Amino acid sequence: MKEDKVISKNVNIKEETGTTLVELLAAIAILSLIVTALLAFFIQGAQTNSRTHTMTEATFIAQQEMEDLVYYSQKLSIEDLPDHLAGNEAYDRSGFSVQTRITKANDNLESRLYKVVVEVSKDGQRQALMENRLFFE
């Protein structure tokens, strides 16, 4: 009978369940691959968010500039526009470079219709571009 107890103890040791070191290392390796892939998505999302924020801010600046030009087109002649709106020079606004170009919309010299283009750039790259046709007094 003593022999049966010894045999049953050996069988119990062999039947014990648990994870081995190799299984743990394999699980950690698989998890690290998954986390690395997900981390790439988060990094890409952050970069896209930054570009979108820059473009939205530039579009807002271009829209403000265009609204100023629409207002002044009803109040002033083309010759009386402030320098920064008349397109004589680019200027900085909130870290963006703003350039306005105003040209005749057609070849008729008597026409008061002008083509107005507002370009907003940052670090040499265009971020926003708006175009409109306006009559000036």
PyMOL CGO cylinders between C-alpha atoms (Angstrom):
from pymol import cmd
from pymol.cgo import CYLINDER

trace = [
    CYLINDER, 0.00, 0.00, 0.00, 2.84, 2.34, 0.62, 0.3, 1, 1, 1, 1, 1, 1,
    CYLINDER, 2.84, 2.34, 0.62, 3.85, 2.01, -3.01, 0.3, 1, 1, 1, 1, 1, 1,
    CYLINDER, 3.85, 2.01, -3.01, 0.41, 3.24, -4.18, 0.3, 1, 1, 1, 1, 1, 1,
    CYLINDER, 0.41, 3.24, -4.18, 0.79, 6.45, -2.22, 0.3, 1, 1, 1, 1, 1, 1,
    CYLINDER, 0.79, 6.45, -2.22, 4.17, 7.16, -3.76, 0.3, 1, 1, 1, 1, 1, 1,
    CYLINDER, 4.17, 7.16, -3.76, 2.85, 6.55, -7.24, 0.3, 1, 1, 1, 1, 1, 1,
    CYLINDER, 2.85, 6.55, -7.24, -0.17, 8.77, -6.67, 0.3, 1, 1, 1, 1, 1, 1,
    CYLINDER, -0.17, 8.77, -6.67, 2.08, 11.58, -5.41, 0.3, 1, 1, 1, 1, 1, 1,
    CYLINDER, 2.08, 11.58, -5.41, 4.18, 11.36, -8.57, 0.3, 1, 1, 1, 1, 1, 1,
    CYLINDER, 4.18, 11.36, -8.57, 1.08, 11.42, -10.72, 0.3, 1, 1, 1, 1, 1, 1,
    CYLINDER, 1.08, 11.42, -10.72, -0.20, 14.50, -8.92, 0.3, 1, 1, 1, 1, 1, 1,
    CYLINDER, -0.20, 14.50, -8.92, 3.05, 16.34, -9.58, 0.3, 1, 1, 1, 1, 1, 1,
    CYLINDER, 3.05, 16.34, -9.58, 2.84, 15.54, -13.27, 0.3, 1, 1, 1, 1, 1, 1,
    CYLINDER, 2.84, 15.54, -13.27, -0.81, 16.60, -13.48, 0.3, 1, 1, 1, 1, 1, 1,
    CYLINDER, -0.81, 16.60, -13.48, -0.32, 20.00, -11.85, 0.3, 1, 1, 1, 1, 1, 1,
    CYLINDER, -0.32, 20.00, -11.85, -1.38, 22.81, -14.16, 0.3, 1, 1, 1, 1, 1, 1,
    CYLINDER, -1.38, 22.81, -14.16, 0.20, 26.25, -14.48, 0.3, 1, 1, 1, 1, 1, 1,
    CYLINDER, 0.20, 26.25, -14.48, 2.09, 28.39, -16.88, 0.3, 1, 1, 1, 1, 1, 1,
    CYLINDER, 2.09, 28.39, -16.88, 5.67, 27.83, -17.75, 0.3, 1, 1, 1, 1, 1, 1,
    CYLINDER, 5.67, 27.83, -17.75, 8.25, 30.50, -18.31, 0.3, 1, 1, 1, 1, 1, 1,
    CYLINDER, 8.25, 30.50, -18.31, 8.16, 29.88, -22.06, 0.3, 1, 1, 1, 1, 1, 1,
    CYLINDER, 8.16, 29.88, -22.06, 4.39, 30.41, -22.15, 0.3, 1, 1, 1, 1, 1, 1,
    CYLINDER, 4.39, 30.41, -22.15, 4.74, 33.67, -20.21, 0.3, 1, 1, 1, 1, 1, 1,
    CYLINDER, 4.74, 33.67, -20.21, 7.45, 34.93, -22.56, 0.3, 1, 1, 1, 1, 1, 1,
    CYLINDER, 7.45, 34.93, -22.56, 5.31, 34.06, -25.60, 0.3, 1, 1, 1, 1, 1, 1,
    CYLINDER, 5.31, 34.06, -25.60, 2.31, 35.90, -24.10, 0.3, 1, 1, 1, 1, 1, 1,
    CYLINDER, 2.31, 35.90, -24.10, 4.43, 38.98, -23.34, 0.3, 1, 1, 1, 1, 1, 1,
    CYLINDER, 4.43, 38.98, -23.34, 5.84, 38.96, -26.88, 0.3, 1, 1, 1, 1, 1, 1,
    CYLINDER, 5.84, 38.96, -26.88, 2.35, 38.77, -28.43, 0.3, 1, 1, 1, 1, 1, 1,
    CYLINDER, 2.35, 38.77, -28.43, 1.04, 41.54, -26.17, 0.3, 1, 1, 1, 1, 1, 1,
    CYLINDER, 1.04, 41.54, -26.17, 4.01, 43.78, -26.98, 0.3, 1, 1, 1, 1, 1, 1,
    CYLINDER, 4.01, 43.78, -26.98, 3.33, 43.36, -30.72, 0.3, 1, 1, 1, 1, 1, 1,
    CYLINDER, 3.33, 43.36, -30.72, -0.31, 44.31, -30.23, 0.3, 1, 1, 1, 1, 1, 1,
    CYLINDER, -0.31, 44.31, -30.23, 0.55, 47.33, -28.06, 0.3, 1, 1, 1, 1, 1, 1,
    CYLINDER, 0.55, 47.33, -28.06, 3.15, 48.51, -30.58, 0.3, 1, 1, 1, 1, 1, 1,
    CYLINDER, 3.15, 48.51, -30.58, 0.60, 48.34, -33.40, 0.3, 1, 1, 1, 1, 1, 1,
    CYLINDER, 0.60, 48.34, -33.40, -1.96, 50.28, -31.36, 0.3, 1, 1, 1, 1, 1, 1,
    CYLINDER, -1.96, 50.28, -31.36, 0.64, 52.85, -30.36, 0.3, 1, 1, 1, 1, 1, 1,
    CYLINDER, 0.64, 52.85, -30.36, 1.28, 53.59, -34.04, 0.3, 1, 1, 1, 1, 1, 1,
    CYLINDER, 1.28, 53.59, -34.04, -2.44, 54.42, -34.43, 0.3, 1, 1, 1, 1, 1, 1,
    CYLINDER, -2.44, 54.42, -34.43, -2.30, 56.85, -31.52, 0.3, 1, 1, 1, 1, 1, 1,
    CYLINDER, -2.30, 56.85, -31.52, 0.81, 58.57, -32.90, 0.3, 1, 1, 1, 1, 1, 1,
    CYLINDER, 0.81, 58.57, -32.90, -0.80, 58.90, -36.35, 0.3, 1, 1, 1, 1, 1, 1,
    CYLINDER, -0.80, 58.90, -36.35, -3.95, 60.29, -34.75, 0.3, 1, 1, 1, 1, 1, 1,
    CYLINDER, -3.95, 60.29, -34.75, -1.98, 62.91, -32.83, 0.3, 1, 1, 1, 1, 1, 1,
    CYLINDER, -1.98, 62.91, -32.83, -0.16, 64.01, -35.99, 0.3, 1, 1, 1, 1, 1, 1,
    CYLINDER, -0.16, 64.01, -35.99, -3.42, 64.26, -37.93, 0.3, 1, 1, 1, 1, 1, 1,
    CYLINDER, -3.42, 64.26, -37.93, -4.98, 66.25, -35.10, 0.3, 1, 1, 1, 1, 1, 1,
    CYLINDER, -4.98, 66.25, -35.10, -2.06, 68.72, -35.16, 0.3, 1, 1, 1, 1, 1, 1,
    CYLINDER, -2.06, 68.72, -35.16, -2.28, 69.21, -38.95, 0.3, 1, 1, 1, 1, 1, 1,
    CYLINDER, -2.28, 69.21, -38.95, -6.04, 69.67, -38.76, 0.3, 1, 1, 1, 1, 1, 1,
    CYLINDER, -6.04, 69.67, -38.76, -5.70, 72.26, -36.00, 0.3, 1, 1, 1, 1, 1, 1,
    CYLINDER, -5.70, 72.26, -36.00, -3.17, 74.24, -38.07, 0.3, 1, 1, 1, 1, 1, 1,
    CYLINDER, -3.17, 74.24, -38.07, -5.36, 74.13, -41.17, 0.3, 1, 1, 1, 1, 1, 1,
    CYLINDER, -5.36, 74.13, -41.17, -8.47, 75.15, -39.23, 0.3, 1, 1, 1, 1, 1, 1,
    CYLINDER, -8.47, 75.15, -39.23, -6.69, 78.10, -37.64, 0.3, 1, 1, 1, 1, 1, 1,
    CYLINDER, -6.69, 78.10, -37.64, -5.34, 79.21, -41.04, 0.3, 1, 1, 1, 1, 1, 1,
    CYLINDER, -5.34, 79.21, -41.04, -8.81, 78.94, -42.59, 0.3, 1, 1, 1, 1, 1, 1,
    CYLINDER, -8.81, 78.94, -42.59, -10.23, 81.06, -39.78, 0.3, 1, 1, 1, 1, 1, 1,
    CYLINDER, -10.23, 81.06, -39.78, -7.58, 83.74, -40.37, 0.3, 1, 1, 1, 1, 1, 1,
    CYLINDER, -7.58, 83.74, -40.37, -8.28, 83.73, -44.13, 0.3, 1, 1, 1, 1, 1, 1,
    CYLINDER, -8.28, 83.73, -44.13, -12.00, 84.03, -43.46, 0.3, 1, 1, 1, 1, 1, 1,
    CYLINDER, -12.00, 84.03, -43.46, -11.46, 87.00, -41.13, 0.3, 1, 1, 1, 1, 1, 1,
    CYLINDER, -11.46, 87.00, -41.13, -9.29, 88.68, -43.76, 0.3, 1, 1, 1, 1, 1, 1,
    CYLINDER, -9.29, 88.68, -43.76, -11.92, 88.10, -46.45, 0.3, 1, 1, 1, 1, 1, 1,
    CYLINDER, -11.92, 88.10, -46.45, -14.68, 89.47, -44.21, 0.3, 1, 1, 1, 1, 1, 1,
    CYLINDER, -14.68, 89.47, -44.21, -12.60, 92.61, -43.64, 0.3, 1, 1, 1, 1, 1, 1,
    CYLINDER, -12.60, 92.61, -43.64, -12.20, 93.00, -47.39, 0.3, 1, 1, 1, 1, 1, 1,
    CYLINDER, -12.20, 93.00, -47.39, -15.94, 92.56, -47.98, 0.3, 1, 1, 1, 1, 1, 1,
    CYLINDER, -15.94, 92.56, -47.98, -16.63, 95.25, -45.37, 0.3, 1, 1, 1, 1, 1, 1,
    CYLINDER, -16.63, 95.25, -45.37, -14.06, 97.67, -46.81, 0.3, 1, 1, 1, 1, 1, 1,
    CYLINDER, -14.06, 97.67, -46.81, -15.28, 97.05, -50.37, 0.3, 1, 1, 1, 1, 1, 1,
    CYLINDER, -15.28, 97.05, -50.37, -18.58, 98.62, -49.35, 0.3, 1, 1, 1, 1, 1, 1,
    CYLINDER, -18.58, 98.62, -49.35, -16.99, 101.57, -47.54, 0.3, 1, 1, 1, 1, 1, 1,
    CYLINDER, -16.99, 101.57, -47.54, -13.75, 102.43, -49.37, 0.3, 1, 1, 1, 1, 1, 1,
    CYLINDER, -13.75, 102.43, -49.37, -12.31, 102.62, -52.83, 0.3, 1, 1, 1, 1, 1, 1,
    CYLINDER, -12.31, 102.62, -52.83, -9.55, 100.23, -53.85, 0.3, 1, 1, 1, 1, 1, 1,
    CYLINDER, -9.55, 100.23, -53.85, -6.99, 103.03, -53.45, 0.3, 1, 1, 1, 1, 1, 1,
    CYLINDER, -6.99, 103.03, -53.45, -8.01, 103.72, -49.83, 0.3, 1, 1, 1, 1, 1, 1,
    CYLINDER, -8.01, 103.72, -49.83, -7.54, 100.18, -48.52, 0.3, 1, 1, 1, 1, 1, 1,
    CYLINDER, -7.54, 100.18, -48.52, -5.06, 99.70, -45.65, 0.3, 1, 1, 1, 1, 1, 1,
    CYLINDER, -5.06, 99.70, -45.65, -1.68, 98.41, -46.84, 0.3, 1, 1, 1, 1, 1, 1,
    CYLINDER, -1.68, 98.41, -46.84, -2.02, 94.94, -45.30, 0.3, 1, 1, 1, 1, 1, 1,
    CYLINDER, -2.02, 94.94, -45.30, -5.36, 94.44, -47.06, 0.3, 1, 1, 1, 1, 1, 1,
    CYLINDER, -5.36, 94.44, -47.06, -4.33, 95.98, -50.38, 0.3, 1, 1, 1, 1, 1, 1,
    CYLINDER, -4.33, 95.98, -50.38, -1.80, 93.25, -50.91, 0.3, 1, 1, 1, 1, 1, 1,
    CYLINDER, -1.80, 93.25, -50.91, 1.24, 95.48, -50.80, 0.3, 1, 1, 1, 1, 1, 1,
    CYLINDER, 1.24, 95.48, -50.80, 2.96, 93.29, -48.26, 0.3, 1, 1, 1, 1, 1, 1,
    CYLINDER, 2.96, 93.29, -48.26, 2.61, 90.00, -46.45, 0.3, 1, 1, 1, 1, 1, 1,
    CYLINDER, 2.61, 90.00, -46.45, 2.22, 90.24, -42.71, 0.3, 1, 1, 1, 1, 1, 1,
    CYLINDER, 2.22, 90.24, -42.71, 2.31, 87.91, -39.71, 0.3, 1, 1, 1, 1, 1, 1,
    CYLINDER, 2.31, 87.91, -39.71, -0.81, 87.03, -37.81, 0.3, 1, 1, 1, 1, 1, 1,
    CYLINDER, -0.81, 87.03, -37.81, -0.78, 84.45, -35.01, 0.3, 1, 1, 1, 1, 1, 1,
    CYLINDER, -0.78, 84.45, -35.01, 2.33, 82.79, -36.44, 0.3, 1, 1, 1, 1, 1, 1,
    CYLINDER, 2.33, 82.79, -36.44, 0.93, 82.62, -39.99, 0.3, 1, 1, 1, 1, 1, 1,
    CYLINDER, 0.93, 82.62, -39.99, 1.98, 84.63, -43.01, 0.3, 1, 1, 1, 1, 1, 1,
    CYLINDER, 1.98, 84.63, -43.01, -1.00, 86.35, -44.67, 0.3, 1, 1, 1, 1, 1, 1,
    CYLINDER, -1.00, 86.35, -44.67, -0.80, 87.62, -48.26, 0.3, 1, 1, 1, 1, 1, 1,
    CYLINDER, -0.80, 87.62, -48.26, -3.66, 89.35, -50.08, 0.3, 1, 1, 1, 1, 1, 1,
    CYLINDER, -3.66, 89.35, -50.08, -3.69, 89.78, -53.86, 0.3, 1, 1, 1, 1, 1, 1,
    CYLINDER, -3.69, 89.78, -53.86, -6.21, 92.09, -55.52, 0.3, 1, 1, 1, 1, 1, 1,
    CYLINDER, -6.21, 92.09, -55.52, -6.43, 92.25, -59.32, 0.3, 1, 1, 1, 1, 1, 1,
    CYLINDER, -6.43, 92.25, -59.32, -9.01, 93.41, -61.85, 0.3, 1, 1, 1, 1, 1, 1,
    CYLINDER, -9.01, 93.41, -61.85, -11.53, 90.66, -62.51, 0.3, 1, 1, 1, 1, 1, 1,
    CYLINDER, -11.53, 90.66, -62.51, -11.72, 91.48, -66.23, 0.3, 1, 1, 1, 1, 1, 1,
    CYLINDER, -11.72, 91.48, -66.23, -10.01, 93.63, -68.86, 0.3, 1, 1, 1, 1, 1, 1,
    CYLINDER, -10.01, 93.63, -68.86, -12.56, 96.43, -68.69, 0.3, 1, 1, 1, 1, 1, 1,
    CYLINDER, -12.56, 96.43, -68.69, -10.74, 99.41, -67.14, 0.3, 1, 1, 1, 1, 1, 1,
    CYLINDER, -10.74, 99.41, -67.14, -14.02, 101.01, -66.07, 0.3, 1, 1, 1, 1, 1, 1,
    CYLINDER, -14.02, 101.01, -66.07, -15.09, 97.95, -64.09, 0.3, 1, 1, 1, 1, 1, 1,
    CYLINDER, -15.09, 97.95, -64.09, -15.04, 98.10, -60.31, 0.3, 1, 1, 1, 1, 1, 1,
    CYLINDER, -15.04, 98.10, -60.31, -15.06, 94.31, -60.05, 0.3, 1, 1, 1, 1, 1, 1,
    CYLINDER, -15.06, 94.31, -60.05, -11.89, 92.89, -58.49, 0.3, 1, 1, 1, 1, 1, 1,
    CYLINDER, -11.89, 92.89, -58.49, -10.63, 89.39, -57.87, 0.3, 1, 1, 1, 1, 1, 1,
    CYLINDER, -10.63, 89.39, -57.87, -9.47, 89.04, -54.28, 0.3, 1, 1, 1, 1, 1, 1,
    CYLINDER, -9.47, 89.04, -54.28, -7.25, 86.14, -53.17, 0.3, 1, 1, 1, 1, 1, 1,
    CYLINDER, -7.25, 86.14, -53.17, -6.19, 85.61, -49.56, 0.3, 1, 1, 1, 1, 1, 1,
    CYLINDER, -6.19, 85.61, -49.56, -3.41, 83.10, -48.94, 0.3, 1, 1, 1, 1, 1, 1,
    CYLINDER, -3.41, 83.10, -48.94, -2.37, 81.98, -45.47, 0.3, 1, 1, 1, 1, 1, 1,
    CYLINDER, -2.37, 81.98, -45.47, 0.83, 79.98, -45.05, 0.3, 1, 1, 1, 1, 1, 1,
    CYLINDER, 0.83, 79.98, -45.05, 3.00, 78.66, -42.26, 0.3, 1, 1, 1, 1, 1, 1,
    CYLINDER, 3.00, 78.66, -42.26, 6.64, 77.61, -42.57, 0.3, 1, 1, 1, 1, 1, 1,
    CYLINDER, 6.64, 77.61, -42.57, 6.47, 78.21, -46.32, 0.3, 1, 1, 1, 1, 1, 1,
    CYLINDER, 6.47, 78.21, -46.32, 3.53, 75.85, -46.88, 0.3, 1, 1, 1, 1, 1, 1,
    CYLINDER, 3.53, 75.85, -46.88, 0.10, 77.10, -47.89, 0.3, 1, 1, 1, 1, 1, 1,
    CYLINDER, 0.10, 77.10, -47.89, -2.49, 76.24, -45.28, 0.3, 1, 1, 1, 1, 1, 1,
    CYLINDER, -2.49, 76.24, -45.28, -5.53, 78.13, -46.59, 0.3, 1, 1, 1, 1, 1, 1,
    CYLINDER, -5.53, 78.13, -46.59, -6.56, 79.91, -49.79, 0.3, 1, 1, 1, 1, 1, 1,
    CYLINDER, -6.56, 79.91, -49.79, -9.75, 81.91, -50.31, 0.3, 1, 1, 1, 1, 1, 1,
    CYLINDER, -9.75, 81.91, -50.31, -10.90, 83.67, -53.45, 0.3, 1, 1, 1, 1, 1, 1,
    CYLINDER, -10.90, 83.67, -53.45, -13.74, 86.09, -54.02, 0.3, 1, 1, 1, 1, 1, 1,
    CYLINDER, -13.74, 86.09, -54.02, -14.99, 88.73, -56.51, 0.3, 1, 1, 1, 1, 1, 1,
    CYLINDER, -14.99, 88.73, -56.51, -15.79, 92.12, -54.98, 0.3, 1, 1, 1, 1, 1, 1,
    CYLINDER, -15.79, 92.12, -54.98, -17.07, 95.47, -56.19, 0.3, 1, 1, 1, 1, 1, 1,
    CYLINDER, -17.07, 95.47, -56.19, -15.25, 98.40, -54.65, 0.3, 1, 1, 1, 1, 1, 1,
    CYLINDER, -15.25, 98.40, -54.65, -16.79, 101.87, -54.28, 0.3, 1, 1, 1, 1, 1, 1,
]
cmd.load_cgo(trace, "trace")
